[in-house]
């Protein structure tokens, strides 16, 4: 089965699910804000490879954020004597 381009709703859902602005989502896949806006509005189709990378990069970003939060929490616990 050939990979499919995402529907505009899928792009918006991915972006909102990962708490990304259009600008940050565009940066995540190394594109311009305007390109992301075209994809999300349905004016242009996102290439399936970029879509696959967007999903991967969004998940990876969330993992890094969680890891950083855990690191901050552990260092704050050390300072409080917990």
N, C-alpha and C positions, 0 to 999 in steps of 0.2 A: 504494500500500500504506500502510495506517494504521500510525503508530508504535506499538510495543508497550511495555508496562511491562516492566521487567527482572524476571527470576526472582531469587529470593533468593540463589541461588548466584552469579549474575552480579554482584550488589552486593558480596558478600563477596570475590569474585575481584578486582573493581576495587579495593576497599579494600586488600586484601593486596598486590596487584601494585604499588600506589603507596605502600606502607608507611604507611598511614593507620590511626589508631585509629577506632573508631566515632564518638567525639566530634569528631575532626578532620574526618572525612568529613561529618558532619552540618553542621559549621560551613562547610565548603566549599560546600554548597548552601543555606546560610542556613536551616537547619531545626534542630529540637531533637534532642538525643541520643535521646530516646524515640521520636521519629518515625523516625529512622534504624533503631533497633532493631526497630520494628514492620515496616519495609520488609524488613530483612534476615532477619527470622524468617518472613516471609510472611503475617503477620497483616493487613497493609495493603499495597496496591499503590502503588508510586511512579508518579507521573504521568510519561508519556513525555518531556515537556519537561524535567522535573527530571532525568531519567536522561540525556538528551542533554547537559544542562549539567554534570552530575556528571562525565561522561567528559571533556568539554572542560576543566573546571576542574582535574581531576586531572592531565591532560597539561600544562596551562599551569603548574601548581604545580611539576611536575618540571622544566620548562624553566627556571623562575626559580631553582630550587635549583642546577641545573647551571651556570647563568650566574654565580651568586654564588660557587660553588666555583671556577670558572675565574678569577674576579676575585681571590679570596683566594690562589689558587695563583700568579697572576701577580705579586701584590704581595709574596708571600713570596720569590719568585725574585729580585725586585729587591733585597730586603734581604740576600740571601745572596751577591750578586754573580754569579749564574748568568746 
